[in-house]
């Protein structure tokens, strides 16, 4: 019975862990790029 539970829980935990990692992998560079674009184009501070 524990083998079946491990067979279900381990892939589920892998999915739960990888989804936020993939999100951050793409979101952080996009936000930084957008802030640099606003700084160069409009002169807005990077901290806003």
N, C-alpha and C positions, 0 to 999 in steps of 0.2 A: 504493500500500500504506500509506503514512503517513497518508493521508486516512482510511482505514478504521480505523486504530489510534486516531487522534485522535477519530474519531466514537464509539469505544467508551470510551476512557479519560476524556475530558472529562466526560461525564455521570456516570460512576462516581465521579470525584473530587468532583463537585458533591454527590452523595448522601453520600459519606463526610464531607464538610465540614458539610453542613446538619443531619445527624442529631444530632451532639453539641450544635450550636447550639440546636436546638429543645428538646432535653432540658434544657439549662441555662436556657433561657427559662422553662420551667415549674418546674424543680426548685428553683431559688434562691428565688423568692418563696414557694413552699410551705414550704420549710425555715424561712425567716425567720418566716412566719406561725405555724408550729407552735411555734417558740421563744418568740414573743411570747405565744401562747396559754398555754403552760406557765408563763411568768413571771407572767401575770395571774391564772391559775387556781390554781396551786400554789406560786408564789413561788420557783420554781427559777431559778437563774442563767441568763442568756442564753448564757454561755460553756460550759455543759455540753451 
